[in-house]
Amino acid sequence: MKAETLTQAVKDKARQLGFRLAGVTTPDPPPHYPAYERWLATGRHGEMEYMARQRNRLRRADPRRILPECQSILVLAAFYPDPDGAAPPPDGPARPRGRVASYAWGDDYHDVLPHRLRAIVAFIEERLGHPVPNRWYTDTGPILERDLAQRAGLGWSGKNTCLIHPRLGSYFILAEILLGVPLKPDPPFTSDHCGSCTRCIEACPTACILPDRTIDARRCISYLTIEHKGPIPLELRPQIGNWVFGCDVCQQVCPWNVRFAPAQGDPAFAPRPHLPHPDLRRELHLTPQDFNRKFKGSPVKRAKRRGYLRNVAVALGNAGSPAALPDLIHALHDPEPLVRGHAAWALGQIGGEAARNALARAAQSETDPHVLAEIQNAMGALGTLKR
């Protein structure tokens, strides 16, 4: 079969399976790999040590180290909902709401997309009549997927580091299939349509977007609420606002999303009830069983209960609602030290006699030194004497 014929058939199959965009590139080394090495050297990957492992770095430098037989790479994109399409319920200040990044409103793409990728490989093998060497990834492999996507003609890498399509915006998840058969490469996307716009840089709450089109992950809300496993740095907590899993800010302000982002994404990523804007007070009472049941098959499980409730406590502290004091006082006795410590911080932000008394009582019984330090800091913020 001619490469052109097979390529078109594969793209048609990909779109039939729900991938809105499909492009092909070669397995040549990605052009921005040196920039990636410089990014690692500055430590801006934070605690994501898997990115710096030598074996993974070698693979990112050359896709053929992943699949020596690779002759082409199919790059695919599945869209998720526009975050501006779900307004929070008008429950008022007594029921403060959190925010979840829109890619996580529905089913986990790590569960959804592999079935489609395997189906594409099976389709190719059926058309050719023999097995095809392959490897596929969806945010799970050691490759520079935005470099590959740009080279496959899917868009350009914006100043916020997201891949942007000129007619569809950037609300999509990338997936790749490395194939041991030749497909016809698409022309790379060579234009940069960001121009002089700096809206994403100016809008970022934590100033994590850098002038060289990289991100300091250590300051990024998505990193802090998902990848970061320990206490959120004190100086960054107020900037997190009410985000409890991920962040959409830099994409929401992007003119290419404002103008062109599809209102509806892939049905698999359609919002689950109450997930886009969770009731923060209610979330703080989730038991391990409740958490696992509520977020089964959801990306939110990646944060684990302790990380998610840590984020919820920070969001409640930023909301500043006295109505949440009983919930935060309850969280001072959570089995997880990470939750107790951030609940203490939130009580210090809200203040009041009930917060002071609860913190003073907790200081008498707390045994974890990190939590005790959080309690003492919160008491200091309330103007009380440290224990």
C-alpha positions in Angstrom: 0.0 0.0 0.0 1.3 3.5 -0.9 2.3 5.7 2.1 -0.1 8.4 1.0 -3.1 6.0 0.9 -2.3 4.5 4.2 -1.7 7.9 5.8 -5.1 9.2 4.8 -6.9 6.0 5.9 -5.2 6.2 9.3 -6.1 9.9 9.7 -9.7 9.1 8.8 -9.8 6.3 11.4 -8.3 8.6 14.0 -11.0 11.2 13.5 -13.6 8.4 13.5 -12.3 7.4 17.0 -12.6 11.0 18.3 -9.3 12.6 17.6 -10.0 16.1 16.2 -6.5 16.6 14.8 -4.0 14.1 13.3 -0.6 14.8 11.7 2.5 12.8 10.9 6.2 13.6 11.4 9.5 11.8 11.2 11.4 10.3 14.1 14.2 12.8 13.8 15.5 14.3 17.0 13.3 17.2 18.3 14.7 20.6 17.6 14.1 22.0 21.1 15.8 19.3 23.0 18.8 21.6 23.9 16.2 24.0 25.5 14.8 21.1 27.5 18.3 20.3 28.8 18.8 23.9 29.9 15.4 23.8 31.6 16.4 20.8 33.6 19.8 22.4 34.5 18.0 25.3 36.2 15.9 22.9 38.3 12.6 24.3 36.9 11.2 20.8 36.8 10.8 20.8 40.5 10.2 17.4 42.1 9.5 15.7 38.7 12.7 13.7 38.9 11.6 11.3 36.2 12.2 14.0 33.7 15.8 14.3 34.6 16.7 10.5 34.6 19.4 9.9 32.1 17.6 7.1 30.3 14.5 9.3 29.8 16.7 12.2 28.6 18.3 10.0 26.0 14.9 8.9 24.8 13.6 12.4 24.6 16.7 13.4 22.5 15.9 10.7 19.9 12.6 8.8 19.4 14.5 5.9 17.8 15.9 5.1 21.2 12.3 4.2 22.2 11.5 2.3 19.0 14.6 1.6 16.8 12.3 0.5 13.9 10.4 3.7 14.0 9.8 5.2 10.5 7.0 7.7 11.3 5.2 9.2 14.3 1.4 9.8 14.3 0.5 12.8 16.5 -3.1 13.1 17.6 -5.2 15.6 19.6 -8.5 15.1 21.5 -10.3 18.2 22.7 -11.7 18.8 26.2 -14.3 21.3 27.3 -13.8 25.1 27.2 -13.5 26.0 30.9 -15.6 29.2 30.3 -18.5 26.9 29.4 -19.3 25.9 33.0 -20.4 28.6 35.4 -20.2 27.9 39.1 -23.5 27.4 41.0 -24.8 30.7 42.7 -24.5 29.3 46.2 -23.0 32.5 47.7 -20.1 33.1 50.2 -21.4 30.6 52.7 -20.7 27.8 50.2 -17.4 28.7 48.6 -16.6 26.8 45.4 -13.3 25.5 44.1 -12.1 25.2 40.5 -10.8 22.1 38.6 -8.9 22.4 35.3 -11.3 21.5 32.5 -9.3 18.6 31.2 -10.1 16.8 34.4 -13.9 17.4 34.4 -14.7 14.0 32.9 -13.0 10.6 32.5 -9.2 10.3 32.8 -7.6 10.6 29.4 -5.0 8.0 30.6 -7.9 5.5 30.6 -9.8 6.8 27.6 -7.2 7.4 24.9 -5.1 4.1 25.1 -8.1 2.2 23.8 -8.2 4.4 20.8 -4.5 4.2 20.2 -4.6 0.5 20.3 -7.5 0.5 17.8 -5.5 2.6 15.4 -2.5 0.2 15.6 -4.9 -2.7 15.0 -6.4 -0.9 12.0 -2.9 -0.3 10.5 -2.0 -4.0 11.0 -5.2 -5.1 9.5 -4.7 -2.9 6.4 -1.1 -4.1 6.0 -1.8 -7.8 6.9 1.1 -8.1 9.3 2.3 -6.9 12.8 3.8 -3.4 13.0 6.4 -2.3 15.5 4.8 0.4 17.6 4.8 2.4 20.9 2.1 4.8 21.9 1.9 7.4 24.6 -0.5 10.0 26.0 1.4 12.2 28.4 3.1 9.0 29.6 6.3 8.6 27.7 9.8 10.2 27.5 9.2 12.3 24.3 8.9 16.0 23.7 5.4 15.8 22.3 4.8 19.5 21.6 7.9 19.5 19.4 6.6 16.5 17.5 3.1 18.0 17.2 4.5 21.3 15.8 6.6 19.3 13.3 3.4 17.3 12.4 1.6 20.5 11.5 -0.8 20.7 14.5 0.1 24.2 15.7 2.8 26.3 17.3 4.1 26.3 20.9 2.7 29.5 22.5 4.4 31.7 25.1 2.5 29.7 27.8 4.2 26.5 26.4 0.8 25.1 25.2 0.4 23.9 21.6 -2.0 26.3 19.9 -4.0 25.5 16.7 -4.8 28.6 14.7 -8.5 27.6 14.2 -9.2 25.6 17.3 -7.1 27.0 20.2 -5.3 24.9 22.8 -7.8 22.9 24.8 -6.7 19.5 23.7 -4.7 16.5 24.9 -1.9 15.1 22.7 -1.2 11.5 22.0 1.5 9.9 19.8 2.0 6.5 18.1 5.6 5.6 17.0 5.3 3.3 14.0 7.6 1.0 12.2 6.0 1.8 8.9 6.4 4.8 6.6 3.5 7.4 6.6 3.6 10.6 4.6 4.9 13.4 6.8 2.9 16.6 7.1 4.6 20.0 6.6 5.7 21.4 9.9 3.9 24.4 11.4 6.5 27.1 11.1 4.5 30.3 11.9 4.4 31.9 15.4 1.1 33.7 15.9 1.6 34.9 19.5 3.2 38.1 18.2 3.6 40.7 20.8 0.8 39.4 23.0 1.7 38.7 26.6 -1.7 38.1 28.1 -0.8 34.7 29.4 2.3 36.0 31.1 0.5 38.9 32.7 -2.5 36.8 33.8 -0.5 33.9 35.5 -1.3 34.2 39.2 2.1 33.0 40.3 4.3 34.5 37.5 5.5 31.1 36.5 5.6 31.8 32.7 9.1 32.9 31.7 10.2 35.1 28.8 12.0 32.2 27.0 8.7 30.2 26.5 9.4 27.9 29.4 7.6 27.5 32.8 9.1 27.4 36.2 7.1 24.4 37.4 7.9 25.1 41.0 5.6 28.1 40.8 2.9 26.7 38.5 -0.5 26.1 40.0 -1.0 22.9 38.0 2.3 21.6 39.4 1.6 22.7 42.9 -1.8 21.2 43.1 -1.0 17.9 41.3 2.7 17.0 41.0 4.0 18.6 44.2 3.5 16.2 47.1 4.5 18.2 50.1 3.4 21.5 51.7 2.7 24.3 49.2 5.1 27.2 49.8 3.6 29.8 52.1 4.3 32.7 49.7 2.4 31.0 46.9 -0.7 29.9 48.7 -2.6 33.2 48.4 -2.0 33.2 44.6 -3.5 29.8 44.1 -7.0 31.3 44.7 -9.7 28.6 44.5 -7.9 26.2 42.2 -8.0 22.7 43.8 -6.7 20.7 40.8 -4.8 22.2 37.9 -5.3 25.6 36.4 -6.7 27.1 33.2 -5.8 30.8 33.5 -3.1 31.0 30.8 -5.4 29.3 28.3 -8.5 31.2 29.2 -6.9 34.6 28.4 -5.3 33.4 25.2 -7.0 35.2 22.2 -6.9 32.0 20.2 -9.1 30.3 22.7 -11.3 33.3 23.3 -12.0 33.4 19.5 -11.8 29.8 18.3 -11.9 27.2 21.1 -14.8 24.7 20.5 -17.5 25.0 23.0 -17.8 21.2 23.3 -15.0 18.8 23.7 -14.8 15.1 23.4 -17.8 13.4 25.0 -15.5 11.3 27.2 -14.3 14.5 28.9 -17.8 16.0 29.4 -18.2 17.4 33.0 -19.2 15.0 35.7 -21.8 16.5 38.1 -20.5 19.1 40.5 -16.8 18.4 39.5 -16.0 21.7 37.7 -16.8 23.8 40.8 -16.7 21.6 43.9 -18.3 22.7 47.2 -15.1 23.2 49.2 -16.7 22.8 52.6 -18.2 19.4 51.6 -14.9 18.3 50.0 -13.0 18.8 53.2 -15.0 16.0 54.8 -14.2 13.3 52.1 -13.1 10.1 53.8 -10.6 7.9 51.9 -13.5 5.8 50.7 -15.5 8.8 49.7 -12.6 10.2 47.7 -11.9 6.9 45.9 -15.6 6.5 45.0 -16.1 10.1 43.9 -13.0 10.3 41.7 -12.9 6.8 40.3 -11.7 7.0 36.7 -11.0 10.8 37.2 -7.6 12.5 36.7 -8.2 14.1 40.2 -7.2 10.8 41.8 -3.7 11.6 40.7 -3.4 14.2 43.5 -4.4 11.6 46.1 -6.8 12.4 48.9 -4.1 14.2 51.0 -3.0 16.4 48.2 -6.5 17.2 47.1 -7.7 18.1 50.6 -4.5 20.1 51.1 -5.6 22.1 48.0 -9.1 22.4 49.3 -7.9 23.8 52.6 -5.8 26.4 50.8 -8.8 27.4 48.6 -10.9 27.8 51.8 -8.3 30.0 53.4 -8.2 32.2 50.3 -12.0 32.4 50.2 -11.9 33.8 53.8 -15.4 32.7 54.6 -16.1 32.3 58.4 -18.8 29.8 57.5 -16.0 27.3 56.7 -14.4 27.5 60.2 -16.2 24.4 61.5 -15.0 22.4 58.5 -11.4 23.6 58.8 -11.4 22.9 62.6 -12.6 19.4 61.7 -9.7 19.0 59.3 -7.2 19.9 62.1 -7.8 16.3 63.2 -7.5 14.7 59.8 -5.3 11.5 59.8 -3.0 13.2 57.2 -0.4 15.7 58.5 -0.5 17.5 55.1 -4.2 18.2 55.5 -3.9 19.3 59.1 -1.1 21.7 58.4 -2.9 23.4 55.5 -6.1 23.6 57.5 -4.2 25.4 60.2 -2.9 27.9 57.7 -6.4 28.5 56.4 -7.7 29.1 59.9 -5.0 31.7 60.3 -6.2 33.4 57.1 -9.8 33.5 58.2 -9.2 34.4 61.8 -11.7 34.9 64.6 -12.0 33.6 68.2 -13.1 30.2 67.1 -10.0 29.8 64.9 -7.7 31.0 67.7 -9.2 28.6 70.2 -9.0 25.6 67.8 -5.4 26.3 66.9 -4.4 26.7 70.6 -6.1 23.3 71.4 -4.4 21.7 68.4 -1.0 23.0 69.5 -1.4 21.1 72.8 -1.9 17.7 71.1 -0.1 17.9 67.7 3.0 15.7 67.5 4.0 16.2 63.9 6.7 19.0 63.9 5.7 20.3 60.4 2.1 20.6 61.4 3.0 22.2 64.7 5.0 24.8 62.8 2.0 25.5 60.6 -0.1 25.9 63.7 2.3 28.2 65.3 2.6 30.3 62.1 -1.1 30.5 61.9 -1.3 31.6 65.5 1.3 34.2 64.8 -0.8 35.5 61.9 -3.6 35.9 64.4 -1.5 37.9 66.7 -1.3 35.3 69.5 1.8 34.1 71.3 3.6 31.0 69.9 3.7 27.9 72.0 
